[in-house]
Amino acid sequence: MKRTTEFVLGLIGGIFGILGAILALMIGGLGAAFEADGANSIIGLGWAAVALSILGIVGSVMVKSKAKAGGIMMTIAAIGGFICIFVFYLLPGILLLIGGLMGIFRKDKASVSA
């Protein structure tokens, strides 16, 4: 089965996740420049979100050959991103979660020969 839908959802979600994580890193860096409390934790969570977004992209590439493994990777990336930087990871998390759950639970269609 092609699994193009899962691939596209995961790829777009991973790219948007990296953009959201960079935005969180910029806000954390700005807070650190003004010596705000908790800025270092925002920076750490931003880097974790970058790593999880890369995991989501890898999962989207894997979903074509190993659907369950790729779907699990995308689902982990979505849940972890929600935990790290919720507001900035809202759209990417939803895209990764939908693609991941489709990769896990979607059944392959039996080919019919006429």
Secondary structure, DSSP 8 states (H G I E B T S, - for coil): ---HHHHHHHHHHHHHHHHHHHHHHHHHHHHHHTT-TTHHHHHHHHHHHHHHHHHHHHHHHHTTT-HHHHHHHHHHHHHHHHHHSTGGGHHHHHHHHHHHHHHHH---------
